[in-house]
Amino acid sequence: MNPSEEDRCAPGRAVESPGEPPVARRRRDPEASRRAILDAARRELYERGYSRMTIRGVAARAGVTHGLVMRHFGSKEGLLRASIQGPDELDTVLAGDAEGLPERIATAFVERMEAARSSDPMVALIRSAAADDPLATDLYVTMQAQSARAYRAVLTGPDVDERVDLLGSVLLGVTFSRYVVRAGALATMEPAELSRYLAELLRPIVHPIDRAPTETGA
């Protein structure tokens, strides 16, 4: 069996030199390799779109081999899923007191999107889906379904399915307006102000007001 690229410093192998290039050091550090691959995938997705993004292109940009990318992520879809906020991160946002949930969702969304701006992989995925890329559309729908399951686990009250779908649509609309189109008042709003507006918009979705029964005539 050929030795793993991440195991080159095992007993009997050459010890890393302080002056060794970063790429060589990354091959010996699985976590460093993973970070480099994810960063390369986000840049490839932003520059080339989902359909034109390739495992080989990501590997070349990260300074690793095609096989190492596959070993870490299994497939192109698995790589993209790992580069975008997943259920684990969302579970952290959703944990905590129910009253503060709208603020936590809004703040986490804005902070994440502001950190990456238009280079966020979700923005690139939305662009590809909007351009009628069926692979990107299918992946976007699948990932939204995963997020919806996480929201359903914590939201209570009536019409949960409809409210979860509405919540996702609100976040998608803000993403498209501010980070894809980047035009209008929403695009120029300060992040803190956007978080406040978004939290107030999400509050009746997260915590619906009980609707009075419809009165009927005698």
BAZADREN-899486 format. One line per 3 residues: number of its first residue (from 1); their letters; for each residue z negated, y negated, x negated of N, C-alpha, C, CB. Coordinates in Angstrom, 2 decimals, always signed. Glycine has a CB too. Layout:
<figus>
NUM = A = Z/Y/X/Z/Y/X/Z/Y/X/Z/Y/X; ...
</figus>
This chain:
<figus>
1 = MNP = +0.00/+1.19/-0.85/+0.00/+0.00/+0.00/+0.00/-1.24/-0.89/-1.23/+0.00/+0.97; +0.80/-2.23/-0.57/+0.85/-3.45/-1.33/-0.42/-4.26/-1.11/+2.08/-4.27/-0.95; -0.94/-4.91/-2.15/-2.18/-5.71/-1.98/-1.94/-6.88/-1.06/-2.69/-6.22/-3.34
4 = SEE = -2.97/-7.25/-0.33/-2.89/-8.40/+0.57/-2.77/-9.68/-0.22/-4.12/-8.46/+1.49; -2.02/-10.63/+0.36/-1.90/-11.94/-0.28/-3.22/-12.68/-0.28/-0.85/-12.78/+0.43; -4.14/-12.28/+0.60/-5.42/-12.97/+0.70/-6.49/-12.27/-0.15/-5.87/-13.03/+2.17
7 = DRC = -6.09/-11.29/-0.96/-7.05/-10.50/-1.70/-6.70/-10.46/-3.18/-7.12/-9.08/-1.14; -6.06/-11.51/-3.65/-5.60/-11.52/-5.03/-6.73/-11.72/-6.03/-4.57/-12.59/-5.21; -7.91/-12.12/-5.56/-9.01/-12.32/-6.49/-10.01/-11.17/-6.42/-9.71/-13.64/-6.21
10 = APG = -9.58/-9.99/-5.90/-10.42/-8.81/-5.86/-10.69/-8.32/-7.28/-9.77/-7.69/-5.00; -11.72/-7.46/-7.46/-12.03/-6.96/-8.80/-10.77/-6.38/-9.45/-13.14/-5.89/-8.74; -10.60/-6.69/-10.72/-9.46/-6.16/-11.43/-8.26/-7.07/-11.39/-9.09/-4.83/-10.87
13 = RAV = -8.31/-8.12/-10.57/-7.20/-9.05/-10.47/-7.53/-10.32/-11.25/-6.88/-9.38/-9.00; -6.50/-11.12/-11.49/-6.69/-12.34/-12.27/-7.63/-13.29/-11.55/-5.34/-13.03/-12.53; -8.52/-13.91/-12.30/-9.44/-14.88/-11.72/-8.72/-16.21/-11.57/-10.71/-15.04/-12.60
16 = ESP = -8.99/-16.89/-10.46/-8.33/-18.17/-10.18/-8.64/-19.19/-11.26/-8.75/-18.70/-8.81; -7.63/-19.88/-11.69/-7.78/-20.94/-12.68/-8.08/-22.26/-11.98/-6.52/-21.07/-13.55; -8.95/-23.09/-12.55/-9.24/-24.40/-11.93/-7.99/-25.24/-11.72/-10.22/-25.18/-12.78
19 = GEP = -6.99/-25.05/-12.58/-5.77/-25.83/-12.45/-4.70/-25.18/-11.62/-5.23/-26.12/-13.79; -5.04/-24.10/-10.93/-4.06/-23.37/-10.15/-3.61/-24.20/-8.95/-4.64/-22.03/-9.68; -2.32/-24.12/-8.58/-1.82/-24.90/-7.45/-2.55/-24.58/-6.15/-0.33/-24.66/-7.26
22 = PVA = -2.66/-25.55/-5.22/-3.35/-25.32/-3.94/-2.76/-24.16/-3.16/-3.30/-26.57/-3.10; -1.43/-23.97/-3.21/-0.81/-22.88/-2.45/-1.35/-21.55/-2.91/+0.70/-22.91/-2.60; -1.47/-21.35/-4.24/-1.98/-20.09/-4.75/-3.43/-19.88/-4.33/-1.87/-20.05/-6.27
25 = RRR = -4.23/-20.96/-4.36/-5.62/-20.83/-3.94/-5.73/-20.49/-2.46/-6.39/-22.12/-4.23; -4.83/-21.08/-1.63/-4.87/-20.81/-0.19/-4.64/-19.34/+0.10/-3.82/-21.64/+0.53; -3.78/-18.70/-0.69/-3.47/-17.29/-0.42/-4.70/-16.40/-0.58/-2.36/-16.81/-1.35
28 = RDP = -5.69/-16.89/-1.33/-6.90/-16.11/-1.54/-7.97/-16.46/-0.53/-7.41/-16.32/-2.96; -7.72/-17.42/+0.29/-8.72/-17.90/+1.24/-8.12/-17.81/+2.65/-9.16/-19.37/+0.92; -8.47/-16.77/+3.42/-7.86/-16.59/+4.75/-8.02/-17.81/+5.66/-8.47/-15.39/+5.42
31 = EAS = -9.18/-18.46/+5.63/-9.40/-19.60/+6.51/-8.55/-20.78/+6.09/-10.87/-20.00/+6.53; -8.40/-20.99/+4.77/-7.55/-22.07/+4.29/-6.09/-21.80/+4.67/-7.69/-22.25/+2.76; -5.68/-20.54/+4.56/-4.32/-20.18/+4.96/-4.10/-20.45/+6.44/-4.04/-18.70/+4.65
34 = RRA = -5.08/-20.07/+7.24/-4.96/-20.28/+8.69/-4.84/-21.77/+9.03/-6.17/-19.67/+9.42; -5.65/-22.59/+8.40/-5.58/-24.04/+8.66/-4.23/-24.61/+8.24/-6.71/-24.77/+7.91; -3.73/-24.17/+7.08/-2.44/-24.68/+6.60/-1.31/-24.26/+7.54/-2.16/-24.16/+5.17
37 = ILD = -1.37/-23.04/+8.04/-0.34/-22.54/+8.95/-0.36/-23.33/+10.27/-0.53/-21.04/+9.23; -1.56/-23.55/+10.81/-1.67/-24.28/+12.07/-1.18/-25.71/+11.93/-3.11/-24.28/+12.57; -1.52/-26.35/+10.82/-1.05/-27.71/+10.58/+0.47/-27.74/+10.48/-1.69/-28.29/+9.30
40 = AAR = +1.04/-26.77/+9.76/+2.49/-26.70/+9.63/+3.15/-26.44/+10.97/+2.89/-25.61/+8.63; +2.53/-25.59/+11.80/+3.10/-25.28/+13.11/+3.12/-26.52/+14.00/+2.29/-24.16/+13.80; +2.06/-27.32/+13.96/+2.02/-28.54/+14.77/+3.11/-29.51/+14.35/+0.64/-29.21/+14.66
43 = REL = +3.33/-29.63/+13.04/+4.37/-30.55/+12.56/+5.77/-30.03/+12.89/+4.23/-30.76/+11.05; +5.96/-28.72/+12.75/+7.26/-28.14/+13.08/+7.57/-28.31/+14.57/+7.30/-26.64/+12.69; +6.56/-28.08/+15.39/+6.74/-28.20/+16.84/+7.10/-29.63/+17.22/+5.48/-27.75/+17.59
46 = YER = +6.40/-30.59/+16.61/+6.67/-31.98/+16.92/+8.08/-32.39/+16.48/+5.63/-32.87/+16.25; +8.49/-31.95/+15.30/+9.77/-32.38/+14.75/+10.96/-31.62/+15.32/+9.76/-32.23/+13.26; +10.77/-30.33/+15.66/+11.91/-29.50/+16.02/+11.90/-29.02/+17.47/+11.95/-28.31/+15.12
49 = GYS = +10.75/-29.10/+18.16/+10.67/-28.56/+19.51/+10.40/-27.07/+19.46/+11.96/-28.85/+20.28; +10.00/-26.52/+20.60/+9.55/-25.12/+20.62/+10.68/-24.15/+20.31/+8.96/-24.79/+21.97; +11.86/-24.32/+20.91/+12.95/-23.37/+20.72/+13.44/-23.33/+19.28/+14.09/-23.71/+21.64
52 = RMT = +13.48/-24.48/+18.62/+14.01/-24.54/+17.26/+12.95/-24.28/+16.19/+14.64/-25.88/+17.01; +11.70/-24.28/+16.60/+10.62/-23.96/+15.67/+10.68/-22.47/+15.34/+9.23/-24.35/+16.26; +10.56/-22.13/+14.05/+10.62/-20.72/+13.63/+9.41/-20.37/+12.78/+11.92/-20.44/+12.85
55 = IRG = +9.08/-19.08/+12.78/+7.98/-18.60/+11.95/+8.29/-18.85/+10.47/+7.73/-17.09/+12.20; +9.54/-18.60/+10.06/+9.92/-18.80/+8.66/+9.79/-20.28/+8.27/+11.36/-18.31/+8.42; +10.17/-21.18/+9.19/+10.04/-22.60/+8.90/+8.60/-23.01/+8.74/+10.69/-23.41/+9.98
58 = VAA = +7.73/-22.49/+9.61/+6.30/-22.77/+9.52/+5.74/-22.23/+8.21/+5.54/-22.17/+10.72; +6.13/-21.00/+7.85/+5.63/-20.38/+6.62/+6.04/-21.19/+5.40/+6.16/-18.94/+6.49; +7.30/-21.62/+5.37/+7.79/-22.40/+4.23/+7.02/-23.71/+4.10/+9.29/-22.68/+4.37
61 = RAG = +6.75/-24.35/+5.24/+6.04/-25.63/+5.21/+4.59/-25.43/+4.79/+6.10/-26.31/+6.59; +4.00/-24.32/+5.19/+2.59/-24.04/+4.85/+2.44/-23.48/+3.44/+1.99/-23.07/+5.86; +3.56/-23.06/+2.81/+3.48/-22.50/+1.48/+2.98/-21.08/+1.46/+2.61/-23.34/+0.62
64 = VTH = +3.25/-20.32/+2.54/+2.85/-18.91/+2.62/+4.08/-18.09/+3.01/+1.68/-18.70/+3.64; +3.89/-16.79/+3.17/+5.01/-15.94/+3.55/+5.08/-15.75/+5.06/+4.88/-14.58/+2.86; +6.26/-15.34/+5.52/+6.47/-15.00/+6.93/+5.46/-13.95/+7.37/+7.91/-14.51/+7.16
67 = GLV = +5.26/-12.92/+6.52/+4.34/-11.84/+6.87/+2.91/-12.30/+7.05/+4.38/-10.77/+5.82; +2.49/-13.28/+6.25/+1.12/-13.78/+6.38/+0.93/-14.52/+7.70/+0.78/-14.70/+5.21; +1.93/-15.28/+8.13/+1.85/-15.96/+9.43/+1.73/-14.91/+10.54/+3.09/-16.87/+9.67
70 = MRH = +2.55/-13.87/+10.47/+2.51/-12.83/+11.49/+1.17/-12.10/+11.47/+3.65/-11.83/+11.29; +0.61/-11.91/+10.27/-0.67/-11.21/+10.17/-1.77/-12.00/+10.85/-1.03/-10.97/+8.70; -1.71/-13.32/+10.73/-2.74/-14.16/+11.34/-2.54/-14.31/+12.85/-2.75/-15.53/+10.69
73 = FGS = -1.29/-14.47/+13.32/-1.06/-14.90/+14.70/-0.20/-13.95/+15.53/-0.42/-16.23/+14.70; +0.47/-12.99/+14.91/+1.17/-11.96/+15.65/+2.55/-12.32/+16.15/+0.37/-11.57/+16.79; +2.75/-13.56/+16.57/+4.04/-13.96/+17.13/+4.13/-15.48/+17.15/+4.24/-13.38/+18.55
76 = KEG = +5.30/-15.98/+17.46/+5.50/-17.42/+17.60/+4.64/-17.96/+18.74/+7.00/-17.74/+17.84; +4.59/-17.23/+19.84/+3.77/-17.68/+20.97/+2.30/-17.69/+20.60/+4.00/-16.77/+22.19; +1.85/-16.66/+19.89/+0.46/-16.61/+19.47/+0.11/-17.75/+18.53/+0.16/-15.29/+18.79
79 = LLR = +1.05/-18.12/+17.68/+0.84/-19.24/+16.77/+0.70/-20.55/+17.53/+2.00/-19.34/+15.77; +1.57/-20.75/+18.52/+1.51/-22.00/+19.28/+0.24/-22.06/+20.13/+2.75/-22.13/+20.18; -0.15/-20.94/+20.70/-1.38/-20.92/+21.49/-2.58/-21.33/+20.63/-1.61/-19.52/+22.09
82 = ASI = -2.60/-20.83/+19.40/-3.73/-21.13/+18.51/-3.74/-22.60/+18.10/-3.67/-20.25/+17.27; -2.58/-23.24/+18.08/-2.50/-24.63/+17.63/-2.85/-25.62/+18.72/-1.11/-24.93/+17.11; -2.95/-25.16/+19.96/-3.27/-26.02/+21.10/-4.65/-25.65/+21.62/-2.20/-25.88/+22.23
85 = QGP = -5.37/-26.63/+22.10/-6.71/-26.41/+22.63/-6.71/-25.22/+23.58/-7.24/-27.66/+23.35; -7.60/-24.28/+23.34/-7.66/-23.08/+24.15/-8.94/-22.97/+24.95/-7.51/-21.88/+23.28; -9.15/-21.80/+25.58/-10.31/-21.60/+26.44/-11.64/-21.82/+25.74/-10.29/-20.23/+27.01
88 = DEL = -11.75/-21.46/+24.45/-13.03/-21.63/+23.76/-13.43/-23.10/+23.70/-12.95/-21.05/+22.34; -12.48/-23.96/+23.32/-12.76/-25.38/+23.25/-13.06/-25.94/+24.64/-11.59/-26.14/+22.62; -12.32/-25.49/+25.63/-12.53/-25.97/+26.99/-13.88/-25.51/+27.52/-11.41/-25.48/+27.91
91 = DTV = -14.29/-24.29/+27.18/-15.59/-23.80/+27.61/-16.71/-24.70/+27.08/-15.81/-22.37/+27.13; -16.55/-25.20/+25.86/-17.55/-26.10/+25.29/-17.62/-27.41/+26.08/-17.23/-26.39/+23.82; -16.46/-27.93/+26.47/-16.41/-29.17/+27.26/-17.06/-28.96/+28.62/-14.96/-29.65/+27.42
94 = LAG = -16.81/-27.81/+29.23/-17.29/-27.56/+30.58/-18.77/-27.21/+30.65/-16.49/-26.46/+31.20; -19.34/-26.84/+29.51/-20.76/-26.48/+29.50/-21.62/-27.73/+29.67/-21.14/-25.74/+28.19; -22.76/-27.58/+30.30/-23.66/-28.72/+30.47/-23.90/-29.04/+31.93/-23.11/-29.94/+29.76
97 = DAE = -24.53/-30.20/+32.16/-24.88/-30.56/+33.53/-23.64/-30.88/+34.35/-25.84/-31.75/+33.55; -23.68/-30.49/+35.62/-22.52/-30.67/+36.49/-22.21/-32.14/+36.74/-22.75/-29.97/+37.82; -23.23/-32.98/+36.81/-23.03/-34.39/+37.14/-22.17/-35.10/+36.09/-24.38/-35.10/+37.28
100 = GLP = -22.35/-34.73/+34.84/-21.61/-35.40/+33.76/-20.27/-34.77/+33.44/-22.44/-35.43/+32.53; -19.86/-33.77/+34.24/-18.63/-33.05/+33.94/-17.38/-33.94/+33.93/-18.44/-31.94/+34.94; -17.19/-34.84/+34.91/-15.99/-35.69/+34.86/-15.89/-36.51/+33.58/-15.96/-36.62/+36.05
103 = ERI = -17.03/-37.05/+33.12/-17.04/-37.84/+31.89/-16.71/-36.96/+30.68/-18.40/-38.52/+31.70; -17.25/-35.74/+30.65/-16.99/-34.87/+29.50/-15.52/-34.47/+29.43/-17.88/-33.61/+29.57; -14.94/-34.15/+30.58/-13.52/-33.79/+30.61/-12.67/-34.97/+30.15/-13.09/-33.34/+32.03
106 = ATA = -12.94/-36.15/+30.70/-12.15/-37.33/+30.37/-12.30/-37.70/+28.90/-12.56/-38.51/+31.25; -13.53/-37.70/+28.41/-13.77/-38.10/+27.02/-13.14/-37.12/+26.04/-15.28/-38.19/+26.75; -13.30/-35.82/+26.28/-12.73/-34.82/+25.38/-11.21/-34.90/+25.37/-13.17/-33.41/+25.79
109 = FVE = -10.61/-35.11/+26.55/-9.15/-35.22/+26.63/-8.65/-36.43/+25.84/-8.71/-35.32/+28.10; -9.25/-37.59/+26.07/-8.79/-38.81/+25.41/-9.01/-38.72/+23.90/-9.51/-40.04/+25.99; -10.18/-38.24/+23.49/-10.47/-38.16/+22.05/-9.48/-37.24/+21.36/-11.90/-37.68/+21.81
112 = RME = -9.18/-36.11/+21.97/-8.24/-35.18/+21.36/-6.85/-35.78/+21.27/-8.19/-33.87/+22.14; -6.39/-36.38/+22.36/-5.04/-36.92/+22.37/-4.91/-38.13/+21.45/-4.64/-37.31/+23.78; -5.95/-38.97/+21.38/-5.90/-40.13/+20.50/-5.90/-39.72/+19.04/-7.06/-41.05/+20.78
115 = AAR = -6.57/-38.61/+18.73/-6.64/-38.16/+17.34/-5.27/-37.77/+16.81/-7.61/-36.99/+17.20; -4.44/-37.19/+17.69/-3.12/-36.72/+17.26/-1.99/-37.59/+17.75/-2.91/-35.32/+17.74; -2.25/-38.37/+18.83/-1.21/-39.19/+19.46/+0.01/-38.32/+19.78/-0.81/-40.39/+18.55
118 = SSD = +1.21/-38.81/+19.48/+2.43/-38.10/+19.89/+2.66/-36.82/+19.11/+3.61/-39.01/+19.72; +1.91/-36.59/+18.02/+2.11/-35.36/+17.26/+1.28/-34.20/+17.79/+1.77/-35.61/+15.82; +0.50/-34.42/+18.86/-0.26/-33.33/+19.45/+0.70/-32.24/+19.91/-1.13/-33.84/+20.62
121 = PMV = +0.41/-30.96/+19.61/+1.34/-29.90/+19.99/+1.59/-29.80/+21.49/+0.82/-28.59/+19.50; +0.60/-30.20/+22.31/+0.82/-30.16/+23.75/+1.87/-31.18/+24.16/-0.49/-30.41/+24.49; +1.91/-32.33/+23.49/+2.94/-33.33/+23.77/+4.31/-32.76/+23.47/+2.69/-34.62/+22.96
124 = ALI = +4.43/-32.10/+22.31/+5.71/-31.49/+21.94/+6.11/-30.39/+22.92/+5.64/-30.91/+20.52; +5.13/-29.63/+23.38/+5.42/-28.57/+24.35/+5.90/-29.16/+25.67/+4.18/-27.70/+24.57; +5.26/-30.24/+26.12/+5.66/-30.90/+27.36/+7.07/-31.47/+27.23/+4.67/-32.02/+27.74
127 = RSA = +7.37/-32.06/+26.07/+8.72/-32.57/+25.84/+9.75/-31.45/+25.95/+8.81/-33.23/+24.45; +9.46/-30.31/+25.34/+10.39/-29.19/+25.39/+10.55/-28.68/+26.81/+9.91/-28.06/+24.47; +9.45/-28.59/+27.54/+9.52/-28.12/+28.93/+10.30/-29.10/+29.79/+8.11/-27.93/+29.51
130 = AAD = +10.10/-30.42/+29.56/+10.81/-31.44/+30.33/+12.31/-31.42/+30.03/+10.24/-32.82/+30.03; +12.67/-30.90/+28.86/+14.08/-30.82/+28.48/+14.71/-29.51/+28.95/+14.24/-30.96/+26.97; +14.06/-28.83/+29.88/+14.56/-27.59/+30.45/+14.60/-26.43/+29.47/+15.93/-27.81/+31.01
133 = DPL = +13.64/-26.38/+28.57/+13.50/-25.25/+27.66/+12.69/-24.18/+28.39/+12.82/-25.67/+26.30; +13.33/-23.08/+28.83/+12.60/-22.09/+29.65/+11.46/-21.43/+28.90/+13.55/-21.03/+30.13; +11.58/-21.22/+27.59/+10.50/-20.60/+26.82/+9.29/-21.52/+26.78/+10.97/-20.27/+25.40
136 = ATD = +9.54/-22.81/+26.55/+8.44/-23.77/+26.52/+7.80/-23.90/+27.89/+8.94/-25.14/+26.03; +8.62/-23.89/+28.94/+8.09/-24.00/+30.30/+7.20/-22.82/+30.63/+9.23/-24.10/+31.32; +7.65/-21.61/+30.29/+6.86/-20.41/+30.57/+5.53/-20.45/+29.82/+7.65/-19.15/+30.19
139 = LYV = +5.58/-20.88/+28.56/+4.35/-20.93/+27.77/+3.41/-22.00/+28.32/+4.67/-21.21/+26.30; +3.96/-23.15/+28.73/+3.13/-24.21/+29.29/+2.44/-23.71/+30.57/+3.99/-25.47/+29.59; +3.18/-23.06/+31.43/+2.61/-22.56/+32.68/+1.50/-21.54/+32.39/+3.70/-21.92/+33.56
142 = TMQ = +1.74/-20.66/+31.42/+0.74/-19.65/+31.07/-0.53/-20.30/+30.55/+1.31/-18.70/+30.02; -0.39/-21.30/+29.70/-1.56/-21.96/+29.13/-2.31/-22.78/+30.18/-1.15/-22.85/+27.97; -1.58/-23.38/+31.10/-2.23/-24.10/+32.19/-3.03/-23.14/+33.07/-1.20/-24.86/+33.04
145 = AQS = -2.49/-21.94/+33.27/-3.21/-20.93/+34.06/-4.52/-20.53/+33.38/-2.33/-19.69/+34.29; -4.51/-20.45/+32.06/-5.74/-20.14/+31.33/-6.78/-21.24/+31.52/-5.44/-19.94/+29.83; -6.34/-22.48/+31.41/-7.26/-23.60/+31.61/-7.78/-23.61/+33.04/-6.56/-24.94/+31.29
148 = ARA = -6.91/-23.31/+34.00/-7.32/-23.31/+35.41/-8.42/-22.29/+35.65/-6.12/-23.01/+36.31; -8.32/-21.13/+35.01/-9.37/-20.12/+35.18/-10.72/-20.64/+34.67/-8.99/-18.83/+34.44; -10.69/-21.38/+33.57/-11.94/-21.94/+33.03/-12.53/-22.97/+33.99/-11.69/-22.58/+31.65
151 = YRA = -11.67/-23.81/+34.59/-12.16/-24.80/+35.55/-12.72/-24.12/+36.81/-11.02/-25.77/+35.92; -12.04/-23.09/+37.27/-12.51/-22.40/+38.48/-13.90/-21.79/+38.29/-11.53/-21.31/+38.89; -14.22/-21.45/+37.06/-15.51/-20.81/+36.79/-16.67/-21.79/+36.94/-15.52/-20.23/+35.40
154 = VLT = -16.40/-23.09/+36.89/-17.50/-24.06/+36.95/-17.43/-24.98/+38.17/-17.51/-24.90/+35.70; -16.26/-25.14/+38.77/-16.16/-26.02/+39.94/-16.66/-25.31/+41.18/-14.71/-26.50/+40.14; -17.30/-26.05/+42.05/-17.80/-25.49/+43.30/-17.29/-26.34/+44.46/-19.34/-25.44/+43.30
157 = GPD = -17.58/-25.90/+45.67/-17.16/-26.66/+46.84/-15.85/-26.15/+47.42/-17.02/-28.12/+46.49; -15.32/-26.88/+48.39/-14.12/-26.42/+49.10/-12.85/-26.63/+48.28/-13.98/-27.14/+50.43; -11.81/-25.88/+48.64/-10.45/-26.08/+48.10/-10.42/-26.08/+46.57/-9.89/-27.39/+48.61
160 = VDE = -11.09/-25.13/+45.96/-11.19/-25.12/+44.50/-9.81/-24.99/+43.86/-12.09/-23.97/+44.04; -8.97/-24.09/+44.37/-7.64/-23.89/+43.76/-6.82/-25.18/+43.79/-6.88/-22.77/+44.50; -6.86/-25.87/+44.92/-6.10/-27.11/+45.05/-6.65/-28.19/+44.12/-6.13/-27.60/+46.50
163 = RVD = -7.96/-28.27/+44.01/-8.57/-29.29/+43.16/-8.33/-29.03/+41.67/-10.07/-29.37/+43.42; -8.36/-27.75/+41.29/-8.06/-27.40/+39.90/-6.62/-27.77/+39.55/-8.30/-25.89/+39.66; -5.70/-27.49/+40.46/-4.30/-27.84/+40.23/-4.13/-29.36/+40.15/-3.42/-27.26/+41.34
166 = LLG = -4.85/-30.09/+41.01/-4.78/-31.54/+40.99/-5.35/-32.10/+39.69/-5.54/-32.13/+42.20; -6.44/-31.52/+39.22/-7.04/-31.98/+37.96/-6.04/-31.82/+36.81/-8.34/-31.19/+37.67; -5.39/-30.66/+36.75/-4.40/-30.43/+35.71/-3.23/-31.39/+35.82/-3.90/-29.02/+35.77
169 = SVL = -2.84/-31.71/+37.04/-1.71/-32.62/+37.25/-2.05/-34.04/+36.80/-1.31/-32.63/+38.72; -3.30/-34.45/+37.02/-3.74/-35.78/+36.58/-3.66/-35.88/+35.05/-5.18/-36.08/+37.07; -4.17/-34.87/+34.36/-4.15/-34.87/+32.89/-2.71/-34.81/+32.37/-4.97/-33.69/+32.34
172 = LGV = -1.87/-34.04/+33.06/-0.46/-33.97/+32.66/+0.21/-35.33/+32.83/+0.28/-32.90/+33.49; -0.09/-36.01/+33.94/+0.51/-37.32/+34.18/+0.10/-38.35/+33.14/+0.13/-37.81/+35.55; -1.17/-38.34/+32.76/-1.64/-39.26/+31.73/-0.98/-38.93/+30.39/-3.16/-39.20/+31.60
175 = TFS = -0.88/-37.65/+30.08/-0.23/-37.23/+28.83/+1.20/-37.71/+28.78/-0.28/-35.70/+28.69; +1.92/-37.53/+29.88/+3.34/-37.91/+29.90/+3.51/-39.43/+29.78/+4.00/-37.41/+31.21; +2.70/-40.17/+30.54/+2.85/-41.63/+30.54/+2.42/-42.26/+29.23/+2.04/-42.23/+31.67
178 = RYV = +1.27/-41.84/+28.69/+0.71/-42.51/+27.51/+1.25/-41.96/+26.20/-0.80/-42.39/+27.52; +1.50/-40.65/+26.14/+1.82/-40.04/+24.85/+3.26/-39.55/+24.72/+0.89/-38.90/+24.62; +3.96/-39.41/+25.84/+5.38/-39.01/+25.77/+6.27/-40.22/+25.98/+5.69/-37.91/+26.82
181 = VRA = +6.16/-40.86/+27.16/+6.96/-42.05/+27.46/+6.46/-43.26/+26.68/+6.93/-42.35/+28.98; +5.13/-43.40/+26.60/+4.47/-44.49/+25.85/+4.92/-45.87/+26.30/+4.73/-44.33/+24.37; +4.87/-46.09/+27.61/+5.26/-47.38/+28.17/+4.35/-47.70/+29.35/+6.76/-47.37/+28.61
184 = GAL = +4.16/-49.02/+29.62/+3.36/-49.44/+30.76/+1.91/-49.69/+30.39/+3.44/-48.41/+31.85; +1.15/-50.11/+31.40/-0.25/-50.49/+31.18/-1.09/-49.32/+30.66/-0.85/-51.02/+32.48; -0.79/-48.12/+31.14/-1.56/-46.95/+30.71/-1.39/-46.69/+29.21/-1.14/-45.71/+31.50
187 = ATM = -0.21/-46.98/+28.69/+0.07/-46.73/+27.28/-0.65/-47.70/+26.36/+1.55/-46.80/+27.03; -1.00/-48.88/+26.85/-1.63/-49.89/+26.00/-3.13/-50.01/+26.22/-0.98/-51.23/+26.24; -3.66/-49.25/+27.15/-5.08/-49.32/+27.46/-5.92/-48.82/+26.29/-5.39/-48.50/+28.72
190 = EPA = -7.08/-49.46/+26.07/-7.99/-49.01/+25.02/-8.53/-47.62/+25.38/-9.16/-50.02/+24.83; -8.73/-46.74/+24.39/-9.19/-45.38/+24.68/-10.47/-45.32/+25.50/-9.41/-44.65/+23.40; -11.45/-46.17/+25.18/-12.71/-46.15/+25.93/-12.48/-46.51/+27.39/-13.72/-47.11/+25.30
193 = ELS = -11.60/-47.48/+27.62/-11.29/-47.89/+29.00/-10.55/-46.77/+29.72/-10.44/-49.18/+29.01; -9.63/-46.14/+29.02/-8.91/-45.01/+29.62/-9.87/-43.90/+30.01/-7.85/-44.47/+28.65; -10.84/-43.61/+29.15/-11.82/-42.57/+29.46/-12.60/-42.91/+30.72/-12.78/-42.37/+28.28
196 = RYL = -12.98/-44.19/+30.88/-13.74/-44.60/+32.07/-12.90/-44.46/+33.33/-14.22/-46.05/+31.92; -11.67/-44.95/+33.29/-10.79/-44.83/+34.45/-10.55/-43.36/+34.81/-9.44/-45.52/+34.18; -10.29/-42.56/+33.78/-9.97/-41.16/+34.02/-11.17/-40.41/+34.60/-9.52/-40.49/+32.72
199 = AEL = -12.37/-40.71/+34.10/-13.57/-40.06/+34.63/-13.77/-40.39/+36.10/-14.81/-40.48/+33.83; -13.55/-41.65/+36.48/-13.69/-42.04/+37.89/-12.62/-41.39/+38.76/-13.62/-43.55/+38.03; -11.43/-41.20/+38.19/-10.36/-40.54/+38.93/-10.66/-39.06/+39.13/-9.02/-40.72/+38.20
202 = LRP = -11.29/-38.46/+38.12/-11.59/-37.03/+38.19/-12.84/-36.73/+39.03/-11.78/-36.47/+36.79; -13.72/-37.72/+39.19/-15.01/-37.45/+39.86/-14.85/-36.86/+41.26/-15.81/-38.72/+39.95; -14.04/-37.44/+42.14/-13.92/-36.83/+43.48/-13.20/-35.48/+43.47/-13.19/-37.77/+44.41
205 = IVH = -12.47/-35.19/+42.40/-11.84/-33.87/+42.28/-12.88/-32.84/+41.85/-10.67/-33.91/+41.28; -13.71/-33.23/+40.89/-14.75/-32.33/+40.38/-15.90/-32.19/+41.38/-15.28/-32.83/+39.03; -16.28/-33.32/+41.99/-17.39/-33.32/+42.95/-16.88/-33.88/+44.28/-18.60/-34.14/+42.42
208 = PID = -16.22/-33.08/+45.10/-15.65/-33.60/+46.35/-16.74/-34.00/+47.33/-14.74/-32.55/+46.99; -16.46/-35.05/+48.06/-17.38/-35.49/+49.12/-17.17/-34.60/+50.33/-17.15/-37.00/+49.48; -18.27/-34.15/+50.90/-18.15/-33.30/+52.09/-17.41/-34.04/+53.19/-19.55/-32.86/+52.59
211 = RAP = -16.41/-33.38/+53.73/-15.61/-34.00/+54.79/-16.24/-33.72/+56.15/-14.15/-33.48/+54.75; -16.39/-34.77/+56.93/-16.95/-34.61/+58.27/-16.00/-33.82/+59.14/-17.25/-35.97/+58.91; -16.51/-33.00/+60.03/-15.64/-32.23/+60.91/-14.79/-33.16/+61.79/-16.47/-31.27/+61.80
214 = TET = -13.57/-32.77/+62.02/-12.67/-33.58/+62.84/-13.14/-33.57/+64.28/-11.22/-33.07/+62.74; -13.25/-34.77/+64.88/-13.68/-34.87/+66.27/-12.51/-34.56/+67.18/-14.25/-36.26/+66.58; -12.79/-33.82/+68.22/-11.74/-33.48/+69.21/-12.16/-34.02/+70.56/-11.49/-31.94/+69.29
217 = GA = -11.20/-34.36/+71.34/-11.49/-34.89/+72.67/-11.98/-33.80/+73.61/-10.26/-35.54/+73.25; -12.68/-34.20/+74.68/-13.22/-33.24/+75.63/-12.09/-32.60/+76.39/-14.20/-33.91/+76.61
</figus>
